[in-house]
Amino acid sequence: MFNVFYQIKKVIRMGAYKYIKQTLQKQYKERNAAFRSKVIAWRKEGSMVVIERPSNIARARTLGYKAKQGYVLVRTRVDKGRRTRRRTDGGRKQKNYYLFVQPGMSHQAIAEQRVNRKFTNLEVLNSYWVGEDGNYKFYEVILADPSKPTVNVSSAVRQGKAFRGLTSAGNSRGSGRKKGVNKKLRRKAKVEKVHPTSVKRKVKAKPKAVPKAAKKEKPKVKKGTKSKKVAKKKAAKKAPKKKE
């Protein structure tokens, strides 16, 4: 009986989330009065506000939020566009004299890092977009306290995920490779890609060696290698003897 009740409750809840998603997507596309009023109210608040309930419960639940002790939601805003560049102390070179620079990460990743710098004892689980206007983008960041027993420790251990690109916003920036893969495994995969071990190479048969024709040996010519003394003895023998 309990299992049947639990399954019915689960189906009702999933059905509710489905309609919540459709309603919010309709608001975002049409930019109706309800959406505009929310954004106007958020603009008047501070840059970081701790909230009790998520604006998009369906998205928050899929990203790890739970209505338990130890989970915190923070709504933050980030300026649109590029970042203002720091002015150089000296020199007026044209290559160094520009005002704005394109950041190397998304606005969502910037929002996560700013919130994590403020709430240092919490860990960023994930974040999601909730709205924007002409000047700002608004995000809700999900934080968790690893010291609480109600929090899943494996996903909330203090690791600085927002600063190491391990959240959904961080994985999309920079190069396409995953940051968690070991260098040795990456190198091994690269070698296997170039030289796959499963495919056997075709070895070309070496041509048979043709026996060479036997060379005619030339008669050896003896060279004079004897010493001067032997040569003198021979010359003395050959010389005719004087008659007495």
Secondary structure in CASP SS format (residue, H / E / C, confidence):
PFRMAT SS
TARGET T0000
AUTHOR 0000-0000-0000
METHOD secondary structure of the structure
MODEL  1
M C 1.00
F H 1.00
N H 1.00
V H 1.00
F H 1.00
Y H 1.00
Q H 1.00
I H 1.00
K H 1.00
K H 1.00
V H 1.00
I H 1.00
R H 1.00
M H 1.00
G H 1.00
A H 1.00
Y H 1.00
K H 1.00
Y H 1.00
I H 1.00
K H 1.00
Q H 1.00
T H 1.00
L H 1.00
Q H 1.00
K H 1.00
Q H 1.00
Y H 1.00
K H 1.00
E H 1.00
R C 1.00
N C 1.00
A H 1.00
A H 1.00
F H 1.00
R H 1.00
S H 1.00
K H 1.00
V H 1.00
I H 1.00
A H 1.00
W H 1.00
R H 1.00
K H 1.00
E C 1.00
G C 1.00
S C 1.00
M E 1.00
V E 1.00
V E 1.00
I E 1.00
E C 1.00
R C 1.00
P C 1.00
S C 1.00
N C 1.00
I H 1.00
A H 1.00
R H 1.00
A H 1.00
R H 1.00
T H 1.00
L C 1.00
G C 1.00
Y C 1.00
K C 1.00
A C 1.00
K C 1.00
Q C 1.00
G C 1.00
Y E 1.00
V E 1.00
L E 1.00
V E 1.00
R E 1.00
T E 1.00
R E 1.00
V E 1.00
D E 1.00
K C 1.00
G C 1.00
R C 1.00
R E 1.00
T E 1.00
R C 1.00
R C 1.00
R C 1.00
T C 1.00
D C 1.00
G C 1.00
G C 1.00
R C 1.00
K C 1.00
Q H 1.00
K H 1.00
N H 1.00
Y C 1.00
Y C 1.00
L C 1.00
F E 1.00
V E 1.00
Q C 1.00
P C 1.00
G C 1.00
M C 1.00
S C 1.00
H H 1.00
Q H 1.00
A H 1.00
I H 1.00
A H 1.00
E H 1.00
Q H 1.00
R H 1.00
V H 1.00
N H 1.00
R H 1.00
K H 1.00
F C 1.00
T C 1.00
N C 1.00
L C 1.00
E E 1.00
V E 1.00
L E 1.00
N E 1.00
S E 1.00
Y E 1.00
W E 1.00
V E 1.00
G E 1.00
E E 1.00
D C 1.00
G C 1.00
N C 1.00
Y E 1.00
K E 1.00
F E 1.00
Y E 1.00
E E 1.00
V E 1.00
I E 1.00
L E 1.00
A E 1.00
D C 1.00
P C 1.00
S C 1.00
K C 1.00
P C 1.00
T C 1.00
V C 1.00
N C 1.00
V H 1.00
S H 1.00
S H 1.00
A H 1.00
V C 1.00
R C 1.00
Q C 1.00
G C 1.00
K H 1.00
A H 1.00
F H 1.00
R C 1.00
G C 1.00
L C 1.00
T C 1.00
S H 1.00
A H 1.00
G H 1.00
N H 1.00
S C 1.00
R C 1.00
G C 1.00
S C 1.00
G C 1.00
R C 1.00
K C 1.00
K C 1.00
G C 1.00
V C 1.00
N C 1.00
K H 1.00
K H 1.00
L H 1.00
R H 1.00
R H 1.00
K H 1.00
A H 1.00
K H 1.00
V H 1.00
E H 1.00
K H 1.00
V H 1.00
H C 1.00
P C 1.00
T C 1.00
S C 1.00
V C 1.00
K C 1.00
R C 1.00
K C 1.00
V C 1.00
K C 1.00
A C 1.00
K C 1.00
P C 1.00
K C 1.00
A C 1.00
V C 1.00
P C 1.00
K C 1.00
A C 1.00
A C 1.00
K C 1.00
K C 1.00
E C 1.00
K C 1.00
P C 1.00
K C 1.00
V C 1.00
K C 1.00
K C 1.00
G C 1.00
T C 1.00
K C 1.00
S C 1.00
K H 1.00
K H 1.00
V H 1.00
A H 1.00
K H 1.00
K H 1.00
K H 1.00
A H 1.00
A H 1.00
K H 1.00
K H 1.00
A C 1.00
P C 1.00
K C 1.00
K C 1.00
K C 1.00
E C 1.00
END
